[in-house]
Amino acid sequence: MFLQFWHFRKRSKEKKHAQKLRGHLTRLNFEALIITMSVLGGAVLLGVAVCCCCCCRRKKSRKPDKSEEKAMREREERRIRQEERRAEMKSRHDEIRKKYGLFKEENPYARFENN
């Protein structure tokens, strides 16, 4: 008999507790909760993406890495060698023109350069 009373009392407490929970759950609008959670999640993801982009740009603008420095040095060396080759070819062509009498004097009608 005591066991039955205890079981009945336990069930009545569970019912009261379940009713309280049900009352709280019905006050909460699940559609609004889902929308709010998705908006917050999207905002967090967007914030993380923006932070990653900013960090990458700062890292690039800070200092050129070794490969970029090496490429810049090689490009400058190639430009200097190309200018030297052009000067050599021009002098060689001028010598050949003088040898065969094809060397033209400067055009007297050329535009004057302002120095």
C-alpha distances in whole Angstrom, upper triangle without the diagonal:
4,5,5,6,9,10,11,12,14,15,17,19,20,21,23,25,26,27,29,30,31,33,35,36,37,40,41,44,44,47,49,47,48,52,51,50,53,56,55,55,58,60,58,60,63,63,63,66,68,68,69,72,73,72,74,77,77,78,80,82,82,85,86,85,87,88,89,91,93,93,95,97,98,99,101,103,103,105,107,108,109,111,113,114,114,117,118,119,120,123,124,124,126,129,129,130,133,134,135,136,132,131,131,132,129,130,132,130,126,124,124,121,120,120
4,5,5,6,9,10,10,12,14,15,17,18,20,21,23,24,26,27,29,30,32,33,34,36,38,40,42,42,46,47,45,47,50,50,48,51,54,53,53,56,57,56,58,61,61,61,64,66,65,66,69,70,70,72,75,75,75,78,80,80,82,83,82,85,85,86,89,90,91,92,95,96,96,99,100,101,102,105,106,107,109,111,111,112,115,116,117,118,121,122,122,124,126,127,128,130,132,133,134,131,129,129,130,127,127,129,128,124,122,122,119,118,117
4,5,5,6,9,10,10,12,14,15,17,18,20,21,22,24,26,27,28,30,32,33,34,37,38,40,40,44,45,43,44,48,47,46,49,52,50,50,54,55,54,55,59,59,58,61,63,63,64,67,68,67,69,72,72,73,75,77,77,79,81,80,82,82,84,86,87,88,90,92,93,94,96,98,98,100,102,103,104,106,108,108,110,112,113,114,115,118,119,119,121,124,124,125,128,129,130,131,128,126,126,127,125,125,127,125,122,119,120,116,116,115
4,5,5,6,9,10,11,12,14,15,17,19,20,21,23,25,26,27,29,30,31,33,35,36,39,39,42,44,42,43,47,47,45,48,51,50,50,53,55,54,55,58,59,58,61,63,63,64,67,68,68,70,73,73,73,76,78,78,80,81,80,83,83,84,87,88,88,90,93,93,94,96,98,99,100,102,104,104,106,108,109,110,112,114,114,116,118,119,119,122,124,124,125,128,129,130,131,128,126,126,127,125,125,127,125,121,119,120,116,116,115
4,5,5,6,9,10,11,12,14,15,17,18,20,21,23,24,26,27,29,30,31,34,35,38,38,42,43,41,43,46,46,45,48,50,49,49,53,54,53,55,58,58,58,61,63,62,63,67,68,67,69,72,72,73,75,77,77,80,81,80,83,83,84,86,88,89,90,93,94,94,96,98,99,100,102,104,104,106,108,109,110,112,114,114,116,118,119,120,122,124,125,125,128,129,130,131,128,127,126,127,124,124,126,125,121,119,119,116,115,114
4,5,5,6,9,10,11,12,14,15,17,18,20,21,23,24,26,27,28,30,32,33,36,36,40,41,39,41,44,44,42,45,48,47,47,50,51,50,52,55,55,55,58,60,59,60,64,65,64,66,69,69,69,72,74,74,76,78,77,79,80,81,83,85,85,87,89,90,91,93,95,96,97,99,101,101,103,105,106,107,109,111,111,113,115,116,117,119,121,121,122,125,126,127,128,125,124,123,124,121,122,124,122,118,116,116,113,112,111
4,5,5,6,9,10,11,12,14,15,16,18,20,21,22,24,26,27,28,31,32,34,34,38,39,37,38,42,42,40,43,46,45,45,48,50,49,50,53,54,53,56,58,58,59,62,63,63,65,68,68,68,71,73,73,75,77,75,78,78,79,82,83,84,85,88,89,89,91,93,94,95,98,99,99,101,104,104,105,107,109,109,111,113,114,115,117,119,119,120,123,124,125,126,123,122,122,122,120,120,122,120,116,114,114,111,111,110
4,5,5,6,9,10,11,12,14,15,17,19,20,21,23,25,25,27,29,31,33,33,37,38,36,38,41,41,40,43,46,45,45,48,50,49,51,54,54,54,57,59,59,60,63,64,64,66,68,69,69,72,74,74,76,78,77,79,80,80,83,85,85,86,89,90,90,93,95,95,96,99,100,100,102,105,105,106,109,110,110,112,115,115,116,118,120,121,121,124,125,126,127,124,122,122,123,120,120,122,120,117,115,115,112,111,110
4,5,5,6,9,10,11,12,14,15,17,19,20,21,23,24,26,28,29,32,33,36,37,35,37,40,40,39,42,44,43,44,47,48,47,49,52,52,53,55,57,57,58,61,62,62,64,67,67,68,70,72,72,75,76,75,78,79,79,82,83,84,85,88,89,89,91,93,94,95,97,99,99,101,103,104,105,107,109,109,111,113,114,115,117,119,120,120,123,125,125,126,123,121,121,122,119,119,121,119,116,113,113,110,109,109
4,5,5,6,9,10,11,12,14,16,17,18,20,21,22,24,26,27,30,30,34,35,33,35,38,37,36,39,42,41,41,44,45,44,46,49,49,49,52,54,54,55,58,59,59,61,64,64,64,67,69,69,71,73,72,74,75,76,78,80,80,82,84,85,86,88,90,91,92,94,96,96,98,100,101,102,104,106,106,107,110,111,111,113,116,116,117,120,121,122,123,119,118,118,118,116,116,118,116,113,110,110,107,106,106
4,5,5,6,9,10,10,12,14,15,16,18,20,21,22,24,26,28,28,32,33,31,33,36,36,35,38,41,40,40,43,45,44,46,49,49,49,52,54,54,55,58,59,59,61,63,64,64,67,69,69,71,73,72,75,75,76,78,80,80,81,84,85,85,88,90,90,91,94,95,95,97,100,100,101,104,105,105,107,110,110,111,113,115,116,116,119,120,121,122,119,117,117,118,115,115,117,115,112,109,110,107,106,105
4,5,5,6,9,10,11,12,14,15,16,19,20,21,23,25,28,28,32,33,31,33,36,36,35,38,40,40,40,44,45,44,46,49,49,49,52,54,54,55,58,59,59,61,64,64,65,68,69,69,72,74,73,76,76,77,79,81,81,82,85,86,86,89,91,91,92,95,96,96,98,101,101,102,104,106,106,108,110,111,112,114,116,117,117,120,121,122,123,120,118,118,118,116,116,117,115,112,110,110,107,106,105
4,5,5,6,8,10,11,12,14,15,17,18,20,22,23,26,27,30,31,29,31,34,34,33,36,38,37,38,41,42,41,44,46,46,47,50,51,51,53,55,56,56,59,61,61,62,65,66,66,69,71,70,73,73,74,76,78,78,80,82,83,84,86,88,89,90,92,94,94,96,98,99,99,102,104,104,105,108,109,109,111,114,114,115,117,119,120,120,117,116,115,116,113,113,115,113,110,107,107,104,103,103
4,5,5,6,8,10,10,12,14,15,16,18,20,21,24,24,28,29,27,28,32,31,31,33,36,35,35,39,40,39,41,44,44,44,47,49,49,50,53,54,54,56,59,59,60,62,64,64,67,68,68,70,71,71,74,76,76,77,80,81,81,83,85,86,87,89,91,91,93,95,96,97,99,101,101,103,105,106,106,109,111,111,112,115,116,117,118,114,113,113,113,111,111,112,111,107,105,105,102,101,101
4,5,5,6,9,10,10,12,14,15,16,18,20,23,23,27,28,26,28,31,31,31,33,36,35,36,39,40,40,42,44,45,45,48,50,50,51,54,55,55,57,60,60,61,63,65,66,68,70,69,72,72,73,75,77,77,78,81,82,82,84,87,87,88,91,92,92,94,97,97,98,100,102,102,103,106,107,107,109,112,112,113,115,117,118,118,115,114,113,114,111,111,113,111,107,105,105,102,101,101
4,5,5,6,9,10,11,13,14,15,17,19,22,23,26,27,26,28,31,30,30,33,35,34,35,38,39,39,41,44,44,45,47,49,49,51,53,54,55,57,59,59,60,63,64,65,68,69,69,72,72,72,75,77,77,78,81,82,82,84,87,87,88,90,92,92,94,96,97,98,100,102,102,103,106,107,107,109,112,112,113,115,117,118,118,115,113,113,113,111,111,112,110,107,104,105,102,100,100
4,5,5,6,9,10,11,12,14,16,17,20,21,24,25,23,25,28,28,27,30,32,31,32,35,36,36,38,41,41,41,44,46,46,47,50,51,51,53,56,56,57,59,61,61,64,66,65,68,69,69,71,73,73,75,77,79,79,81,83,84,84,87,89,89,90,93,94,94,97,98,99,100,103,104,104,106,108,109,109,112,114,114,115,112,110,110,110,108,107,109,107,104,101,102,99,97,97
4,5,5,6,8,10,10,12,14,15,18,18,22,23,21,23,26,26,26,28,31,30,31,34,35,35,37,39,40,40,43,45,45,46,49,50,50,52,55,55,56,59,60,61,63,65,64,67,68,68,70,72,72,74,76,77,77,80,82,82,83,86,87,87,89,92,92,93,95,97,97,99,101,102,102,105,107,107,108,111,112,113,113,110,109,108,109,106,106,108,106,102,100,100,97,96,96
4,5,5,6,9,10,11,13,15,17,18,22,22,21,24,26,26,26,29,31,31,32,35,36,36,38,40,41,42,44,46,46,48,50,51,52,54,56,57,58,60,62,62,65,66,66,69,69,69,72,74,74,75,78,79,79,81,84,84,84,87,89,89,90,93,94,94,97,99,99,100,103,104,104,106,108,109,109,112,114,114,114,111,110,109,110,107,107,108,106,103,101,101,98,97,97
4,5,5,6,9,10,11,13,16,17,21,21,20,22,25,24,24,28,29,29,30,33,34,34,36,38,38,39,42,44,44,46,48,49,49,52,54,54,55,58,59,60,63,64,64,67,67,67,70,72,72,73,76,77,77,79,82,82,83,85,87,87,89,91,92,92,95,97,97,98,101,102,102,104,107,107,108,110,112,112,113,110,108,108,108,105,105,106,104,101,99,99,96,95,94
4,5,5,6,9,10,11,14,15,18,19,17,19,22,22,21,24,26,26,27,30,31,31,33,35,36,36,39,41,41,42,45,46,46,49,51,51,52,55,56,57,60,61,61,64,64,64,67,69,69,70,73,74,74,76,78,79,79,82,84,84,85,88,89,89,92,94,94,95,98,99,99,101,103,104,104,107,109,109,110,106,105,104,105,102,102,104,102,98,96,96,93,92,92
4,5,5,6,9,10,12,13,17,18,16,19,21,21,22,24,26,26,27,30,31,31,33,36,36,37,39,41,42,43,46,47,48,50,52,52,53,56,57,58,61,62,62,65,65,65,68,70,70,71,74,75,75,77,79,79,80,83,84,84,86,89,89,90,92,94,94,95,98,99,99,101,104,104,104,107,109,109,110,106,105,105,105,102,102,104,101,98,96,96,93,92,92
4,6,5,7,9,12,14,17,17,17,19,22,21,22,25,26,26,28,30,31,32,34,36,36,38,40,41,42,44,46,47,48,50,52,53,54,56,58,58,61,63,63,66,66,66,69,71,71,71,74,76,75,77,80,80,81,83,85,85,87,89,90,90,93,95,95,96,99,100,100,102,104,105,105,108,110,110,110,107,106,105,105,102,102,104,101,98,96,96,93,92,92
4,6,5,7,10,12,15,15,14,17,19,18,19,22,23,23,25,27,28,28,31,33,33,34,37,38,39,40,43,43,44,47,48,49,50,53,54,55,58,59,59,62,63,63,65,67,67,68,71,72,72,74,77,77,77,80,82,82,83,86,87,87,89,92,92,93,95,97,97,98,101,102,102,105,106,107,107,104,102,102,102,99,99,101,98,95,93,93,90,89,88
4,5,5,8,9,12,13,12,14,17,16,17,20,21,21,22,25,26,27,29,31,32,33,35,36,37,39,41,42,43,45,47,48,49,51,53,53,56,58,58,61,61,61,63,66,65,66,69,70,70,72,75,75,75,78,80,80,81,84,85,85,87,90,90,91,93,95,95,96,99,100,100,102,104,105,105,102,100,100,100,97,97,99,97,93,91,91,88,87,87
4,5,7,9,12,12,12,15,17,17,18,21,22,23,24,26,28,28,30,32,33,34,36,38,39,41,43,44,45,47,49,50,51,53,54,55,58,60,60,63,63,63,65,68,67,68,71,72,72,74,76,77,77,80,82,81,83,86,86,86,89,91,91,92,95,96,96,98,100,101,101,104,105,106,106,103,101,101,101,98,98,99,97,94,91,92,89,88,88
4,6,9,12,11,11,15,16,16,17,20,21,21,23,25,26,27,29,31,32,33,35,37,37,40,41,42,44,46,47,48,50,52,53,54,57,58,59,62,62,62,64,67,66,67,70,71,71,73,75,76,76,79,81,80,82,85,85,85,88,90,90,91,94,95,95,96,99,100,100,103,105,105,105,102,100,99,100,97,96,98,95,92,90,90,87,86,86
4,6,9,8,8,11,13,12,14,16,17,18,20,22,23,24,26,27,28,30,32,33,34,36,38,39,40,42,44,45,46,48,49,50,53,55,55,58,58,58,61,63,62,63,66,68,67,69,72,72,72,75,77,77,78,81,82,82,84,86,86,87,90,91,91,93,96,96,96,99,101,101,102,98,97,96,96,93,93,95,92,89,87,87,84,83,83
4,6,5,6,9,10,11,12,15,16,17,18,20,21,23,25,26,27,29,31,32,33,35,36,38,39,41,42,44,45,47,48,50,53,54,54,57,57,57,60,62,61,62,65,66,65,68,70,70,71,74,75,75,76,79,80,80,82,85,84,85,88,89,89,91,94,94,94,97,99,99,99,96,95,94,94,91,91,92,90,87,84,85,82,81,81
4,5,5,6,9,10,10,12,14,15,16,18,20,21,22,24,25,27,28,30,31,33,35,36,37,39,41,42,43,45,47,48,51,52,52,55,55,55,57,60,59,60,63,64,63,66,68,68,68,71,73,73,74,77,78,78,80,82,82,83,86,87,87,89,92,92,92,95,97,97,97,94,93,92,93,90,89,91,89,86,83,84,81,80,80
4,5,5,6,9,10,11,12,14,15,17,18,20,21,22,24,26,27,29,30,32,33,35,36,38,39,41,42,44,45,47,50,51,51,54,54,53,56,58,57,58,61,62,61,64,67,66,67,70,71,71,72,75,76,76,78,80,80,81,84,85,85,87,89,90,90,93,94,95,95,91,90,89,90,87,87,88,86,83,80,81,78,78,78
4,5,5,6,8,10,11,12,14,15,16,18,20,21,22,24,26,27,28,30,32,33,35,36,38,39,41,42,43,45,48,49,49,53,53,52,55,57,56,57,60,61,60,63,65,65,65,68,70,70,71,74,75,75,77,79,79,80,83,84,84,86,88,89,89,92,94,94,94,91,89,88,89,86,85,87,85,81,79,79,77,76,76
4,5,5,6,9,10,11,12,14,15,16,18,20,21,23,24,26,27,29,30,32,33,35,36,38,39,41,42,43,46,48,48,51,51,51,53,56,55,56,59,60,59,62,64,64,65,68,69,69,70,73,74,74,76,79,79,79,82,84,83,85,88,88,89,91,93,94,94,91,89,88,89,86,86,87,85,82,79,80,77,76,76
4,5,5,6,9,10,10,12,14,15,16,18,20,21,22,24,26,27,29,30,32,33,35,36,38,39,41,42,45,46,46,49,49,49,51,54,53,54,57,58,57,59,62,62,62,65,67,67,68,71,72,72,74,76,76,77,80,81,81,83,86,86,86,89,91,91,91,88,87,86,87,84,84,85,83,80,78,78,75,75,75
4,6,5,6,9,10,11,12,14,15,16,18,20,21,22,24,26,27,29,30,32,33,35,36,38,39,41,43,44,45,48,48,47,50,52,51,52,56,56,56,58,61,60,61,64,65,65,66,69,70,70,72,75,74,75,78,79,79,81,84,84,84,87,89,89,89,86,84,84,84,81,81,83,80,77,75,75,72,72,72
4,5,5,6,9,10,11,12,14,15,16,18,20,21,23,24,26,27,29,30,32,33,35,36,38,39,42,43,44,47,47,46,49,51,51,51,55,56,55,57,60,60,60,63,65,64,66,69,70,69,72,74,74,75,78,79,79,81,83,84,84,87,89,89,89,86,84,84,84,81,81,82,80,77,74,75,72,71,71
4,5,5,6,9,10,11,12,14,15,17,18,20,21,23,24,26,27,29,30,32,33,35,36,38,40,42,42,45,45,45,47,50,49,50,53,54,54,56,58,59,59,62,63,63,65,68,68,68,71,73,73,74,77,78,78,80,82,83,83,86,88,88,88,85,84,83,84,81,81,82,80,77,74,75,72,71,71
4,5,5,6,9,10,10,12,14,15,16,18,20,21,23,24,26,27,29,30,32,33,35,36,39,40,40,43,43,42,45,48,47,48,51,52,51,53,56,56,56,59,61,61,62,65,66,66,68,70,70,71,74,75,75,77,80,80,80,83,85,85,86,82,81,80,81,78,78,80,77,74,72,72,69,69,69
4,5,5,6,9,10,10,12,14,15,16,18,20,21,22,24,26,27,29,30,32,33,35,37,39,39,43,42,41,44,47,46,46,50,51,50,52,55,55,55,58,60,59,61,64,64,64,67,69,69,70,73,74,74,75,78,79,79,82,84,84,84,81,79,79,79,76,76,77,75,72,70,70,67,66,66
4,5,5,6,9,10,10,12,14,15,17,18,20,21,23,25,26,27,29,31,32,33,36,37,38,41,41,41,43,46,45,46,49,50,49,51,54,55,55,57,59,59,60,63,64,64,67,69,69,70,73,74,74,76,78,79,79,82,84,84,84,81,80,79,79,76,76,78,76,72,70,70,67,66,66
4,5,5,6,9,10,11,12,14,15,17,19,20,21,23,25,26,27,29,31,32,35,36,36,39,39,39,41,44,43,44,47,48,48,50,52,53,53,56,58,57,59,62,62,63,65,67,67,68,71,72,72,74,77,77,78,80,82,82,83,80,78,78,78,75,75,77,75,72,69,70,67,66,66
4,5,5,6,8,10,11,12,14,15,17,18,20,21,23,24,26,27,29,30,33,34,34,38,37,37,40,42,41,42,45,46,45,47,50,50,50,53,55,55,56,59,60,60,62,65,65,65,68,70,69,71,74,74,75,77,79,80,80,77,75,75,75,72,72,74,72,68,66,67,64,63,63
4,5,5,6,9,10,10,12,14,15,16,18,20,21,23,24,26,27,28,31,33,33,37,37,36,39,41,40,41,44,45,45,47,49,50,50,53,55,54,56,58,59,59,62,64,64,65,68,69,69,71,73,74,74,77,79,79,79,76,75,74,74,71,71,73,71,67,65,65,62,61,61
4,5,5,6,9,10,11,12,14,15,17,19,20,21,23,25,26,27,30,31,32,35,35,35,37,40,39,40,43,44,44,46,48,49,49,52,54,54,55,58,59,59,61,63,64,65,67,69,69,70,73,74,74,77,79,79,80,76,75,74,75,72,72,74,72,68,66,66,63,62,61
4,5,5,6,9,10,11,12,14,15,17,19,20,21,23,25,26,29,30,30,33,33,32,35,37,37,38,41,42,41,43,46,46,47,50,51,51,53,55,56,56,59,61,61,62,65,66,66,68,71,71,72,74,76,77,77,74,72,72,72,70,70,72,70,66,64,64,61,61,60
4,5,5,6,9,10,11,12,14,16,17,18,20,21,23,24,27,28,29,32,32,31,34,36,36,36,39,41,40,42,45,45,45,48,50,49,51,54,54,54,57,59,59,60,63,64,64,66,69,69,69,72,74,74,75,71,70,69,70,67,67,69,67,63,61,61,58,57,57
4,5,5,6,9,10,11,12,14,16,17,18,20,21,23,26,27,28,31,31,30,33,36,35,35,39,40,39,41,44,45,45,47,49,49,51,53,54,54,57,59,59,60,63,64,64,66,69,69,70,72,74,75,75,72,70,70,70,67,67,69,67,63,61,61,58,57,56
4,5,5,6,9,10,11,12,14,15,17,19,20,21,24,25,25,29,29,28,31,33,33,34,37,38,38,40,42,43,43,46,48,48,49,52,53,53,55,58,58,59,62,63,63,65,67,68,69,71,73,74,74,71,69,69,69,67,67,69,67,64,61,61,58,57,57
4,5,5,6,9,10,11,12,14,15,17,19,20,23,23,24,27,27,26,29,31,31,31,35,36,35,37,40,40,41,43,45,45,47,49,50,50,53,55,55,56,59,60,60,62,65,65,66,68,70,71,71,68,66,66,66,64,64,66,64,61,58,59,55,55,54
4,5,5,6,9,10,11,12,14,16,17,18,21,22,23,27,27,26,28,31,30,31,34,35,34,36,39,40,40,42,44,44,45,48,49,49,52,54,54,55,58,59,59,61,63,64,65,67,69,70,70,67,65,65,65,62,62,64,62,58,56,56,53,52,52
4,5,5,6,9,10,11,12,14,15,16,19,21,22,25,26,25,27,30,30,30,33,35,34,36,39,39,39,42,44,44,45,48,49,50,52,54,54,55,58,59,60,61,64,65,65,67,69,70,70,68,66,65,65,63,63,65,63,60,57,57,54,53,52
4,5,5,6,9,10,11,12,14,16,18,19,19,23,23,22,25,27,27,28,31,32,32,34,36,37,37,40,42,42,43,46,47,47,50,52,52,53,56,57,57,59,62,62,63,65,67,68,68,66,64,64,64,61,62,64,62,59,56,56,53,52,52
4,5,5,6,9,10,11,12,14,17,18,18,22,22,21,23,26,25,26,29,30,30,31,34,35,35,37,39,39,41,43,44,45,47,49,49,50,53,54,55,56,59,60,60,62,64,65,66,63,61,60,61,58,58,60,59,55,53,53,50,49,48
4,5,5,6,9,10,11,12,15,17,18,22,22,21,23,26,26,25,28,30,30,31,34,35,35,37,39,40,41,43,45,45,47,49,50,50,53,54,55,56,59,60,60,62,65,65,66,63,61,60,60,58,58,60,58,55,52,52,49,48,47
4,5,5,6,9,10,11,13,15,16,19,20,19,21,24,24,24,27,29,29,30,33,34,34,36,39,39,40,43,44,45,46,49,49,50,53,54,55,56,59,60,60,62,64,65,66,63,61,61,61,58,59,61,59,56,53,53,50,49,48
4,5,5,6,9,10,12,13,13,17,17,16,19,21,21,22,24,26,26,27,30,31,31,34,36,36,37,40,41,42,44,46,46,47,50,51,52,53,56,57,57,60,61,62,63,60,58,58,58,56,56,58,57,53,51,51,48,47,46
4,5,5,6,9,11,12,13,17,17,16,18,21,20,20,23,25,24,26,29,30,30,32,34,34,35,38,39,40,42,44,45,45,48,49,50,51,54,55,55,57,59,60,61,58,56,56,56,53,54,55,54,50,48,48,45,44,43
4,5,5,6,9,11,13,17,18,16,18,21,21,21,23,26,25,26,29,30,30,32,35,35,36,38,40,40,42,44,45,46,48,50,51,52,54,56,56,58,60,61,62,59,57,57,56,54,54,56,55,51,49,49,45,44,43
4,6,5,7,9,10,14,15,14,15,18,19,19,21,23,23,25,27,29,29,31,33,34,35,37,39,39,41,43,44,45,47,49,50,51,53,55,55,57,59,60,61,58,56,56,56,54,55,56,55,52,50,49,46,45,44
4,6,7,7,8,12,13,11,13,16,16,16,19,20,20,22,24,25,26,28,30,30,32,34,35,36,38,40,41,42,44,46,46,48,50,51,52,54,56,57,57,55,53,53,53,50,51,53,52,48,46,46,43,42,41
4,6,7,10,14,15,12,13,17,17,16,19,21,20,21,24,25,25,27,30,30,31,33,35,35,37,39,40,41,43,45,46,47,49,51,51,53,55,56,57,54,52,52,51,49,50,51,50,46,44,44,40,40,38
4,7,9,13,15,13,13,17,17,16,19,21,21,22,25,26,26,28,30,31,32,34,36,37,38,40,42,42,44,46,47,48,50,52,53,54,56,58,58,55,53,53,53,50,51,53,52,48,46,45,42,41,39
4,6,9,11,10,10,13,14,13,15,18,18,19,21,23,23,25,27,28,29,31,33,34,35,37,39,40,41,43,44,45,47,49,50,52,53,55,55,53,51,51,51,48,50,51,51,47,45,44,41,40,38
4,7,8,6,6,10,11,10,12,15,15,16,18,20,20,22,24,25,26,28,30,31,33,34,36,37,39,40,41,43,45,46,47,49,51,52,53,50,48,48,49,46,47,49,49,45,43,43,39,39,37
4,6,5,6,9,10,11,13,14,16,17,19,20,21,23,25,26,27,29,31,32,34,35,36,38,40,41,42,44,46,47,48,50,51,53,54,51,49,50,50,48,50,52,51,48,46,46,42,42,40
4,5,5,6,9,10,11,12,14,15,16,18,20,21,23,24,26,27,29,30,32,33,34,36,38,39,40,42,44,45,46,48,49,51,52,50,48,49,49,47,49,51,51,47,46,46,42,42,40
4,5,5,6,9,10,11,12,14,15,16,18,20,21,22,24,26,27,28,30,32,33,34,36,37,38,40,42,43,45,47,48,49,50,48,46,47,48,46,47,50,50,46,45,45,41,42,40
4,5,5,6,9,10,10,12,14,15,16,18,20,21,23,25,26,27,29,30,31,33,35,36,37,39,41,42,43,45,47,48,49,46,44,45,46,44,45,47,47,43,42,42,38,38,37
4,5,5,6,9,10,11,12,14,15,17,18,20,21,23,24,26,27,29,30,32,33,35,36,38,39,41,42,44,45,47,48,45,43,44,44,42,44,46,46,42,41,40,37,37,35
4,5,5,6,9,10,11,12,14,15,17,18,20,21,22,24,26,27,28,30,32,33,34,36,38,39,40,42,43,45,46,44,42,43,44,42,44,46,46,42,41,41,38,38,36
4,5,5,6,9,10,10,12,14,15,16,18,20,21,22,24,26,27,28,30,31,32,34,36,37,39,41,42,43,44,42,40,41,42,40,41,44,44,40,39,39,36,37,35
4,5,5,6,9,10,11,12,14,15,17,19,20,21,23,25,26,27,29,30,31,33,35,36,37,39,41,42,43,41,39,39,40,38,39,42,41,37,36,36,33,33,32
4,5,5,6,9,10,11,12,14,16,17,18,20,21,23,24,26,27,29,30,32,33,35,36,38,39,41,42,40,38,39,39,37,39,41,41,38,37,36,33,34,32
4,5,5,6,9,10,11,12,14,15,16,18,20,21,22,24,26,27,28,30,32,33,34,36,37,39,40,38,36,37,38,36,38,41,41,37,37,37,34,34,33
4,5,5,6,9,10,10,12,14,15,16,19,20,21,22,25,26,27,29,30,31,33,35,36,37,38,36,34,35,36,34,35,38,38,34,34,34,31,31,30
4,5,5,6,9,10,11,12,14,15,17,19,20,21,23,24,26,27,29,30,32,33,35,37,37,35,33,34,34,32,34,36,36,33,32,31,28,29,27
4,5,5,6,9,10,11,12,14,16,17,18,20,21,23,24,26,27,29,30,32,33,35,36,34,32,33,34,32,34,37,37,34,33,33,30,31,29
4,5,5,6,9,10,10,12,14,15,16,18,20,21,22,24,26,27,28,30,31,33,34,32,30,31,32,31,33,36,36,32,32,32,29,31,29
4,6,5,6,9,10,11,12,14,15,16,19,20,21,22,24,26,27,29,30,32,32,30,28,29,29,28,30,32,32,29,28,28,26,27,26
4,5,5,6,9,10,11,12,14,15,17,18,20,21,23,25,26,27,29,31,31,29,27,28,29,27,29,32,32,29,29,28,25,27,25
4,5,5,6,9,10,11,12,14,15,16,18,20,21,23,24,26,27,29,30,28,26,28,28,27,30,33,33,30,30,30,27,29,27
4,5,5,6,9,10,10,12,14,15,16,18,20,21,22,24,26,27,28,26,24,25,26,25,27,30,31,27,28,28,25,27,26
4,5,5,6,9,10,11,12,14,15,16,18,20,21,23,24,26,26,24,22,23,24,22,25,27,28,24,25,25,22,24,23
4,5,5,6,9,10,11,12,14,15,17,19,20,21,23,25,25,24,22,23,24,23,26,28,29,26,27,26,24,26,24
4,5,5,6,8,10,10,12,14,15,16,18,20,21,23,24,22,20,22,23,23,25,28,29,26,27,27,26,28,27
4,5,5,6,9,10,10,12,14,15,16,18,20,21,22,20,18,19,20,20,22,25,26,23,24,24,22,25,24
4,6,5,6,9,10,11,12,14,15,16,18,20,21,19,17,18,19,18,21,24,25,22,23,23,21,23,22
4,5,5,6,9,10,11,12,14,15,17,19,20,18,17,19,20,20,23,26,27,24,26,26,25,27,26
4,5,5,6,8,10,11,12,14,15,17,18,16,15,17,19,19,21,25,26,23,25,26,25,27,27
4,5,5,6,9,10,10,12,14,16,16,14,12,14,15,15,18,21,22,20,21,22,21,24,24
4,5,5,6,9,10,11,12,14,15,14,12,14,15,15,19,21,23,21,23,23,22,25,24
4,5,5,6,9,10,11,13,14,13,12,15,17,18,21,24,26,24,26,26,26,29,28
4,5,5,6,9,10,11,12,10,9,12,14,16,18,21,23,21,24,25,24,28,27
4,5,5,6,9,10,10,9,7,9,11,13,16,19,21,19,22,22,22,26,25
4,5,5,6,9,10,10,8,12,14,16,19,21,24,22,25,26,26,29,28
4,5,5,6,8,8,8,12,15,17,19,23,25,23,26,27,28,31,31
4,5,5,6,5,5,8,11,14,16,19,21,20,23,25,25,29,29
4,5,5,6,5,9,11,14,16,19,22,21,24,25,26,29,29
4,6,8,8,12,14,17,20,23,25,25,28,29,29,33,33
4,6,8,11,14,17,19,22,24,24,28,29,30,33,34
4,6,8,11,14,16,19,21,21,25,26,28,31,31
4,6,10,13,14,17,19,19,22,24,25,29,30
4,7,9,12,15,17,16,20,21,22,26,26
4,6,8,11,13,13,17,18,20,23,24
4,6,8,11,11,15,15,17,21,21
4,6,9,8,11,12,14,17,18
4,5,5,9,11,13,17,19
4,6,9,10,13,16,18
4,6,9,12,15,18
4,6,9,13,15
4,6,9,12
4,6,9
4,6
4
